[in-house]
């Protein structure tokens, strides 16, 4: 497993010319084969922004294979595992590589951490429309021009400004993708609730704990951050909030039936701690679970 701390080492492994700057580089589709090796598996100290259309091979990021049906952007943050296997590009693409040490003291240092798409799996890459591609390519060429010119005291600020604009557009385009992909693939929240219901049924015969966002995301073949962003777009609530609402709905039903006490209801839903269950129930319903039960029984 390679762990690249210098951008020049990643450039060498990918078979592209050495970078002009030790902490920042751009590479524009210089070869049909993206890597000098059949397989390259690595961690790095870099943010990596890429645009590519694959002709052959695969890219794995996290646990998931890259969806290369269309021209896509992907966003990798430092210390995340990436694997290239026999990658060949259908058309020219680009890479923007930003060492984490390039950002301190700039407006992007904190801002880049708030872009949730850096936590998405690669199969949740940003699929661009032709008009969106044009915007991104124009921004890339503006960055490349500044990168290739003789640097001066203004160069870094200008590059940071262009990067900021590119990342803001990516945020906008991802939001569009959430809407358009929902129409193509069906409601995420419907699938999410169906999975929760199945999980609850399984709990009747198996001793399994509370459903987690990570568990739900894995079952739906999404990353936790992407799942939460999709659900937030559809419902205004996060994945965790929807899990809590589902569990409280089941709890209300069980309490109203009157056959279990609060502790038994808590355990049947997968809570390890009845105090945590009672606190969550009161937060969502407004009254303690025992008072809710008594209200129905009386």
N, C-alpha and C positions, 0 to 999 in steps of 0.2 A: 504494500500500500504506500503510495507516494503522499508526502505531506509537503506541499510547496509553500515556502515562506518568501520566496523571491519570484516576482513576475517573470523574470528572465528564464527561470527554470521551467515554468509552465509553458512559455513560448517555445523553448527548446523541445519539450516533450510533445507539443502539438505540431512541431515541424514548421513554425512560422518565424519570420525574421525577429531579431532581438528588439526589445522595446526601446523607445526613445527616452523614456522616463522610468526611474526605478520603482515608482509607486503608482503609476497610471499608464495604461496602454490601450490602444485600439488596434484591431486586426480586421481587415476587410477581405473576406473570401479569397484569399491568396492561392488556394489550392482546392481541387475537388475533394481530396481526402483531408478531413479535418485533423487527423492525428497521424503521427509518424509510426504508430504501432497498431497492431491488430486490436489491442485493448489497452485502455488507460484508465486506471482507477485511482482516485486521489481525493484528498482533503486540501484546503488551501486557506490562506489568510486574506482572501480577496472576496469582494462582491463581484459577481460576473453577470453581465447582461448580454444576452445573445439573441440574435435573430437568424433563423435558418429554415430551409426546407430540405428534408432528408430524402435522398434518392435510395440509400441503402444503409444498413446497419441500425444501431439503436443507441439511445442515450438513456441511462438510468440515473435517477436522482431520488435519494431516499430509498424507497422500496419499489418504486413504480417505473415502468418503461414509458419512455417519451412517446406521446401521440404525435406522429409526424404527417398526418393527412394534409395539413395546410401549413402555410407560412406562419411560424409561431415565434413569440418571444418567451424566453424563460429567464428567471431571476434567481441566482444562487447567492446565498450569503456565506460569510466565512465559517469554516469548520463543518461544512456539510459535505457528505460523501457524494461524489459524481463518478459515473462510469461511462466512457465512450467505447463502443464496440464496432469496429469496421465501418466507421462513419464516412459516408460520402454525401456531398451536398447536391441537391437537384439544381439549385441556383446559388449564386453568390450570397453569402450571409456576412454577419459581422459579430465580433466580440468586443465588449468594453470591459476591461479588467481594472478594478479599483482596489488597491491595497487598503486595508482598514486604517493604516497609518496616514493615508492621504486626506482623511476626512476631519480629524480633530481641528478645532478652531474655525470650521466652516459651518454654514447654515444646514448642511446636509448631515452633519454628525449625528444629531438626534432625530432629524426628520426621516432618514432612511430606515431607521428601526421601526417606524410606525407604519411602513408599507407592508401590509400583511402578505402581499404576493411573494415576498422573499421567503415565506414559509410554505408556499404551495409545492406540491409534487410536480414534476415536469409534465405529467400527462394532464395537468391543469394549467398548462402554459397559456399565454395570451394569444389567441388566434385573431389575426388582423384582417380587416377588410382591405380592399385595394386603396381606398382613400386614407385609411389609418396607416397602411404601409408607407404611403408617400410622406405623411407627416413625420413618421419615425425615421425614415431614411434621410429626410432633410435635416433633422436634428442631429443624426449620426454624422453626416458630412460636415456640419458646422463644428462638431466636436473634433472630428478628424483633422479639419483644416487648422484649428487652433493648436492641436497636438503636434502637427507636423511643422508648423511655423517655428521660427526662432523664438524661444521662450523669453518672456520678460516678466516684470512684476505683476502684470495684469493677466497673464495667461491662465493661472490657476483659477482666479475668480471667474473668468469667462467660461472655462470648462465646467466649473461647478454650477454656474447659472444655466448652461445648456443641459446638464445632467438633471438639474432640478425640474426643468421644463419637461424633459423626456419622461421622468418618473411621474410627474403630474398627469401627463397624457396617458401613461400606462394605467394609472388609477382610474381615469375616466373610461378607458376602453374596457377594462375589466368589469366595470359596473355595467356597461352595455352588454358584455358577454354574459353576465349573470341573467339578464333579462332575455336575450335571444336564445340562450341555451335552455332556459326553463321551458320555452315554447317547444323546443325540439325534443327534449328528453322527459318532459312531464314534471310535475311539481315535486321538488325535492322534499318539501315538508310532508307531502302525502307518503312518500317512500319512508321518510324518517319516522313518522307516526306508526306506519305499518310494522316497521322493524321493532319499535318500542313495544307494540302490542304482542308481537311474536316473542320478544324477550320476556315479557311478563308471563306469557303462557308457559314458556320453558321453565320459569322459576317455580311453577306449580309442581314440577316433577324433579327439578334439579336444584341443588343448593348453590345458586350463583348470586353474586353480589349486585350492587347497583350498576346500571348501564353507565358507561363513561362516554365522554365525547370522543375519545380515541377509539373506543370499541365501535361506536356508531359509524365513525368516519371510515374505519377499516372495512366494515361490512358493506358500506356504500361505495367503496373504492375511491375515496376522496381523502385529502389530508384534513386534519382537524380545523386548520385555519380557513381552508377553502369552504368546508362544510358550513362553518359558522357564518362566513360572509354570504354564502348562498341563502341560508335560512334568514339571516338578518335582512337581506334584500326582499325575500318573500313575505316575511311575517313581522319584521321589526324586532324580533327576539333572537338571542343567541341560541346555539345548540344546547348549552347547559340550562338556560332558562326554560327551553321547551321540554327537556328531560324532567326538570322539577315540576312543571305544570302537569305533565302526564302522570307522574308519580302521585302528586297531590290529588289529582282527579280520581285515581284508583283508590287512594287512601280514603277519600270522602265516601266513595261507594262502599268500601268495606266497613267503615265506621257506621254508616247508615244502616247496613244490614244487621248490625248489632251482635254478631256471633263472635267477634274477637274484641279483646281489649286493646288499648293503645299500643302496648308493648308487642302484642302478637301481630297487629297490623304493621307496625314498624319492621318487625323481623320478616314478615311475609313479602314485603316489598324489597328487601335486601339491605336495609339500614343496619349497620353494626351498632349504632348508638341511638337509643330511643330519645335521648335529650336532643340530639341533632335533628332527628325527625320532627319532634314536637316544635322545635324552634323554627324549622323550615315551614311547617304546616301553618303555624301562627303568622309567619311573615306573609305567606301567600293568601291565606283565608281570612285573617284578621282576628281569629279566636283560636284558643288551644284545642287540640284534637279531642280531649275528653269533654270539653264543653260542647263541641260540635256534635259528638256522639249523643250526649244527653239531650240536646235539643231535638234530635230526630226520635229518640226513644220515648221522650215525654210528649 
